[in-house]
Amino acid sequence: MSWFLGAFKGIFSGLWGYVVAGLGILLTLLGLLSKAKKAGRDEVIAKTKEAEVENVRKANEVEREIAVTKPDERRARLLDRWSRD
């Protein structure tokens, strides 16, 4: 009976080694996956901020153009846009 118990312990000690190695690999892959997910999220945030900066730049450009034009020119441009031929 003791040989059976010794063999049983031997099998499980080898099995535990594989389980621990498998868990280590799994945790490593999960860590890499979370880093990739964070990198993707950071990339989306960066693109959104770049688009926001571009929108603000365009808005400032339009406001500057409006501020420089004379009221008669602004009125003529507005009427020209909405008038029918």
C-alpha positions, 0 to 999 in steps of 0.5 A: 500500500505504501508503494501506491501512496508513493506513486500517487504523491509522485504523480501529483507532484509532477502535475502540480509543476505543470499546473503552476507553469500553466498558471504562470503562462496564463498570468503572463498572457493576461498581463500582456493583454491588459497592456495592449488594451491600455495602449489602445485606449491611450491611442483613442484618447490621443486621437480624440484630443488631436481632433479637439485641438483641430476643431478649436483651431478652425473655430478660432480661425473663423472667429478671427476672419469674422472679426476682421471683415467689415459689417457690410462684407459680412452681411453681403456674404450671409445674404449671398449664401442664402439668396436664390438666383 
